[in-house]
Amino acid sequence: MKTPYDIILRPVVTESSMMMSADKKYTFEVDPRANKTEIKMAVEKIFEGVKVDSVNTLNVKGKPKRQGKFEGHRANWKKAIITLTENSKEITLFEGM
């Protein structure tokens, strides 16, 4: 059985994802095999007092990269954008800053 920490891998910290947090939308990298229901339950278990309104997921294709004559690509990954309800407690990603 998967734990919530196996489903939610890490937050995506970019300029656009930080601006979306003002609208109670948070972005996480999730397990590629996880579905929306599992993601919703995992977020509500990890962050106490949080109620998830909706979950949007998208698969991000890895970029092709070169290192000298060797060619490869970055790994594919899955991103989830979590929208919280209006009366929900906010998620604090950086405590003490």
CYANA upper distance limits for C-alpha pairs under 8 A (distance plus 0.5 A):
  2 LYS  CA      6 ASP  CA      6.41
  2 LYS  CA      7 ILE  CA      7.64
  3 THR  CA      7 ILE  CA      7.34
  3 THR  CA     42 ALA  CA      8.28
  4 PRO  CA      8 ILE  CA      6.73
  4 PRO  CA     41 MET  CA      8.27
  4 PRO  CA     42 ALA  CA      4.94
  4 PRO  CA     43 VAL  CA      7.83
  4 PRO  CA     45 LYS  CA      7.53
  4 PRO  CA     46 ILE  CA      7.26
  5 TYR  CA      9 LEU  CA      6.90
  5 TYR  CA     42 ALA  CA      8.00
  5 TYR  CA     46 ILE  CA      8.24
  6 ASP  CA     31 ASP  CA      7.57
  7 ILE  CA     30 VAL  CA      5.99
  7 ILE  CA     31 ASP  CA      5.55
  7 ILE  CA     34 ALA  CA      6.93
  7 ILE  CA     38 GLU  CA      8.07
  7 ILE  CA     39 ILE  CA      7.13
  7 ILE  CA     42 ALA  CA      7.38
  8 ILE  CA     28 PHE  CA      7.25
  8 ILE  CA     29 GLU  CA      6.92
  8 ILE  CA     30 VAL  CA      5.20
  8 ILE  CA     31 ASP  CA      7.16
  8 ILE  CA     39 ILE  CA      7.62
  8 ILE  CA     42 ALA  CA      7.48
  8 ILE  CA     43 VAL  CA      7.95
  9 LEU  CA     28 PHE  CA      7.72
  9 LEU  CA     29 GLU  CA      6.05
  9 LEU  CA     30 VAL  CA      5.74
  9 LEU  CA     31 ASP  CA      7.30
 10 ARG  CA     28 PHE  CA      6.23
 10 ARG  CA     29 GLU  CA      5.85
 10 ARG  CA     30 VAL  CA      7.75
 11 PRO  CA     26 TYR  CA      8.45
 11 PRO  CA     27 THR  CA      6.52
 11 PRO  CA     28 PHE  CA      4.69
 11 PRO  CA     29 GLU  CA      6.49
 11 PRO  CA     93 LEU  CA      8.43
 12 VAL  CA     17 SER  CA      7.51
 12 VAL  CA     27 THR  CA      6.00
 12 VAL  CA     28 PHE  CA      5.67
 12 VAL  CA     29 GLU  CA      6.79
 13 VAL  CA     17 SER  CA      6.74
 13 VAL  CA     18 MET  CA      7.17
 13 VAL  CA     27 THR  CA      8.35
 14 THR  CA     18 MET  CA      6.66
 15 GLU  CA     19 MET  CA      6.91
 16 SER  CA     20 MET  CA      6.81
 17 SER  CA     21 SER  CA      6.99
 17 SER  CA     25 LYS  CA      8.40
 17 SER  CA     26 TYR  CA      7.17
 17 SER  CA     27 THR  CA      6.73
 18 MET  CA     22 ALA  CA      8.01
 18 MET  CA     26 TYR  CA      8.36
 19 MET  CA     23 ASP  CA      8.35
 20 MET  CA     24 LYS  CA      7.27
 20 MET  CA     25 LYS  CA      5.82
 20 MET  CA     26 TYR  CA      7.25
 21 SER  CA     25 LYS  CA      5.36
 21 SER  CA     26 TYR  CA      6.06
 24 LYS  CA     83 THR  CA      6.41
 24 LYS  CA     84 LEU  CA      6.06
 24 LYS  CA     85 THR  CA      8.30
 24 LYS  CA     86 GLU  CA      8.50
 24 LYS  CA     90 GLU  CA      7.38
 25 LYS  CA     81 ILE  CA      6.99
 25 LYS  CA     82 ILE  CA      5.93
 25 LYS  CA     83 THR  CA      5.00
 25 LYS  CA     84 LEU  CA      6.99
 26 TYR  CA     81 ILE  CA      6.10
 26 TYR  CA     82 ILE  CA      5.62
 26 TYR  CA     83 THR  CA      7.14
 27 THR  CA     79 LYS  CA      7.49
 27 THR  CA     80 ALA  CA      6.21
 27 THR  CA     81 ILE  CA      4.99
 27 THR  CA     82 ILE  CA      6.72
 28 PHE  CA     79 LYS  CA      6.36
 28 PHE  CA     80 ALA  CA      5.85
 28 PHE  CA     81 ILE  CA      7.05
 28 PHE  CA     82 ILE  CA      8.36
 29 GLU  CA     77 TRP  CA      7.82
 29 GLU  CA     78 LYS  CA      6.44
 29 GLU  CA     79 LYS  CA      5.21
 29 GLU  CA     80 ALA  CA      6.81
 30 VAL  CA     34 ALA  CA      7.61
 30 VAL  CA     39 ILE  CA      8.24
 30 VAL  CA     77 TRP  CA      8.19
 30 VAL  CA     78 LYS  CA      6.14
 30 VAL  CA     79 LYS  CA      6.41
 30 VAL  CA     80 ALA  CA      7.05
 31 ASP  CA     77 TRP  CA      8.21
 31 ASP  CA     78 LYS  CA      7.05
 32 PRO  CA     59 ASN  CA      8.25
 32 PRO  CA     77 TRP  CA      6.72
 32 PRO  CA     78 LYS  CA      5.64
 34 ALA  CA     38 GLU  CA      6.67
 34 ALA  CA     39 ILE  CA      7.13
 35 ASN  CA     39 ILE  CA      6.80
 36 LYS  CA     40 LYS  CA      6.63
 36 LYS  CA     55 VAL  CA      6.52
 36 LYS  CA     56 ASN  CA      8.00
 36 LYS  CA     57 THR  CA      7.84
 37 THR  CA     41 MET  CA      6.81
 38 GLU  CA     42 ALA  CA      6.57
 39 ILE  CA     43 VAL  CA      6.72
 39 ILE  CA     55 VAL  CA      8.12
 40 LYS  CA     44 GLU  CA      6.85
 40 LYS  CA     52 VAL  CA      6.82
 40 LYS  CA     54 SER  CA      8.37
 40 LYS  CA     55 VAL  CA      7.32
 40 LYS  CA     82 ILE  CA      8.44
 41 MET  CA     45 LYS  CA      6.71
 42 ALA  CA     46 ILE  CA      6.61
 43 VAL  CA     47 PHE  CA      6.50
 43 VAL  CA     50 VAL  CA      8.21
 43 VAL  CA     52 VAL  CA      8.21
 44 GLU  CA     48 GLU  CA      6.95
 44 GLU  CA     49 GLY  CA      7.88
 44 GLU  CA     50 VAL  CA      6.07
 44 GLU  CA     51 LYS  CA      6.79
 44 GLU  CA     52 VAL  CA      7.47
 47 PHE  CA     91 ILE  CA      7.40
 49 GLY  CA     88 SER  CA      7.34
 49 GLY  CA     89 LYS  CA      6.23
 50 VAL  CA     84 LEU  CA      7.73
 50 VAL  CA     88 SER  CA      5.81
 50 VAL  CA     89 LYS  CA      5.73
 50 VAL  CA     90 GLU  CA      7.39
 50 VAL  CA     91 ILE  CA      7.96
 51 LYS  CA     84 LEU  CA      6.34
 51 LYS  CA     85 THR  CA      6.47
 51 LYS  CA     88 SER  CA      5.91
 51 LYS  CA     89 LYS  CA      8.07
 52 VAL  CA     82 ILE  CA      7.36
 52 VAL  CA     83 THR  CA      6.54
 52 VAL  CA     84 LEU  CA      4.96
 52 VAL  CA     85 THR  CA      6.49
 52 VAL  CA     88 SER  CA      8.42
 53 ASP  CA     82 ILE  CA      8.20
 53 ASP  CA     83 THR  CA      6.00
 53 ASP  CA     84 LEU  CA      5.42
 53 ASP  CA     85 THR  CA      5.56
 54 SER  CA     82 ILE  CA      6.63
 54 SER  CA     83 THR  CA      5.71
 54 SER  CA     84 LEU  CA      7.51
 55 VAL  CA     80 ALA  CA      7.10
 55 VAL  CA     81 ILE  CA      6.34
 55 VAL  CA     82 ILE  CA      5.32
 55 VAL  CA     83 THR  CA      6.85
 56 ASN  CA     80 ALA  CA      6.09
 56 ASN  CA     81 ILE  CA      5.61
 56 ASN  CA     82 ILE  CA      7.08
 57 THR  CA     78 LYS  CA      7.57
 57 THR  CA     79 LYS  CA      6.17
 57 THR  CA     80 ALA  CA      4.84
 57 THR  CA     81 ILE  CA      6.79
 58 LEU  CA     78 LYS  CA      6.34
 58 LEU  CA     79 LYS  CA      5.89
 58 LEU  CA     80 ALA  CA      7.02
 59 ASN  CA     76 ASN  CA      7.82
 59 ASN  CA     77 TRP  CA      6.46
 59 ASN  CA     78 LYS  CA      4.96
 59 ASN  CA     79 LYS  CA      6.74
 60 VAL  CA     76 ASN  CA      6.28
 60 VAL  CA     77 TRP  CA      5.81
 60 VAL  CA     78 LYS  CA      6.27
 60 VAL  CA     79 LYS  CA      7.43
 61 LYS  CA     75 ALA  CA      7.91
 61 LYS  CA     76 ASN  CA      5.23
 61 LYS  CA     77 TRP  CA      7.26
 62 GLY  CA     73 HIS  CA      6.55
 62 GLY  CA     74 ARG  CA      5.02
 62 GLY  CA     75 ALA  CA      5.44
 62 GLY  CA     76 ASN  CA      5.06
 62 GLY  CA     77 TRP  CA      7.88
 63 LYS  CA     73 HIS  CA      5.98
 63 LYS  CA     74 ARG  CA      5.93
 63 LYS  CA     75 ALA  CA      8.35
 64 PRO  CA     71 GLU  CA      8.02
 64 PRO  CA     72 GLY  CA      6.40
 64 PRO  CA     73 HIS  CA      4.53
 64 PRO  CA     74 ARG  CA      6.90
 65 LYS  CA     71 GLU  CA      6.58
 65 LYS  CA     72 GLY  CA      5.91
 65 LYS  CA     73 HIS  CA      5.53
 65 LYS  CA     74 ARG  CA      7.49
 66 ARG  CA     70 PHE  CA      6.22
 66 ARG  CA     71 GLU  CA      5.03
 66 ARG  CA     72 GLY  CA      6.65
 66 ARG  CA     73 HIS  CA      8.30
 67 GLN  CA     71 GLU  CA      7.00
 84 LEU  CA     88 SER  CA      6.79
 84 LEU  CA     90 GLU  CA      8.46
